[in-house]
Amino acid sequence: MTVLEMIERMAARLDEAGVSFGHGTTNARDEAAWLTLWALGLPLDDLDSVAARELDRADQARVNALIDERITSRVPAAYLTQEAWLQGVRFYVDERAIVPRSFIAELLADGSIDPWLGEHTRAVLDLCTGNGSLAVLTAMAYPDVHVDAADLSEDALAVARINVERHGLADRIRLVHSDLFEVLPGRYDLILCNPPYVNTLSMAALPAEYQAEPDLALAGGEDGMDLIRRILREAPAHMNDHAVLVLEIGHERAHFEAAFPLLEAVWIDTSAGPDMVVLLTREALAAQSLP
């Protein structure tokens, strides 16, 4: 059996088992390719060069064992491989932190938020940093900035520390254990935040793969806005004059607009459409009496 034939067979198994995707892949074939190549120790970005390679029984057994674990455990593939990829950058991840998949990463890569930045942009905060991926990508995208990466979860910060050190950015990224802005005395020119925003009904309906992630990183209360209300209320005191807040809210735009009907917001287009990420200036936040 060739590598390509093995991938097709494993994709059929994943489809038949009804596993859920969304933690780095969106379909059975891509997930089967990822797990097959990882199990075989082959490069994940060059299937064409290895597709015709013949697999012996030991190779096939390794792939089958990993697919078996994926199906029976119903945890994200990233937890099985302990790696995730965001904008072509490899990150360590385990069950202590959410699997990184923020749309904000796209905006860092394609420069969508650059019109709001400038020479003044030096101090950046990655709030609710999780495994630290956005902090790392920010430091890579903007070589002149320093980043504070804050999270309430000490477990998540332990994972973030691995990624900061692996990418050689410990001199530019400071990890902070903080309940939002609680122990962050400074002001920032750019705040990035992918907070818990899943509403209560949606949380109850999440597939097992998402339920395997820390609730703390997902659950946003009845309308998904519990933490976001605090963030928007507290943020202006921690923003410099020309600062902006880039906030991911997923599929919760209707709840966001219901909670903040008068807030002047800029919706930024992503690969999933214009409803996932909102940009808020300090002026807009300070002008509102927020709940």
MORAUR-V626791 format. One line per field, one symbol per residue. ss: DSSP state (a for helix, b for strand, c for the rest). phi: phi as a letter, one per 40 degrees, with the letter a starting at -180 (. if undefined). psi: psi as a letter, one per 20 degrees, with the letter a starting at -180 (. if undefined). A space follows every 50 residues. Layout:
ss: ???
phi: ???
psi: ???
This chain:
ss: cbaaaaaaaaaaaaaaaccccccccccaaaaaaaaaaaaaccccccaaaa cccbccaaaaaaaaaaaaaaaaacccaaaaacbbbbccbbbbcccccccc cccaaaaaaacccaaaccccccbbbbbcccccaaaaaaaaaccccbbbbb bccaaaaaaaaaaaaaccccccbbbbbccccccccccbbbbbbbcccbca aaaacccaaaacccaaacbccccccaaaaaaaaaaaaabbbbbbbbbbcc ccaaaaaaaccccccbbbbbccbbbbbbbbbaaaaaccccc
phi: .cdccccccccccccccgcbbhbhbbaccccccdccccccgbccbacdcb dcccbcccdccccccccdcccccfbddccccfaabbfgbcbcaaccbccc acccdcccccgccddcbicccbbbbbcgcgcgcccccccccbcccbbcbb accccccccdcdcccccgbccbbbcbcacfcdbbccbbcabbabccaccd ccdccccdccccccddcbcbgdbgbdccdcdccccdcbbcdbcbbbbcbf cbdccccccbcbccbbcbcbcbhcbcbbbbcccccccbccc
psi: prgghgghghghggghikrqajlhrjrhghghgghghghikqpijlhhii hjpppahgghggghgghghgghhkqqhhhhikqqpoljppqqqaiiqqpp kpihhghhhjjhihhirahiohpqpoplhcjjghgghghhhnijqqppoq qhohghhhghhggghhjkjhiippppoqncjgkniaqqhppppnrpjprg ghghjqrhhhiiqphhigpjagjijghhggghhhghijprgkqqpoppjc kkgghghhhmhjpoqopppaijajjhpqpprhggghiqnq.
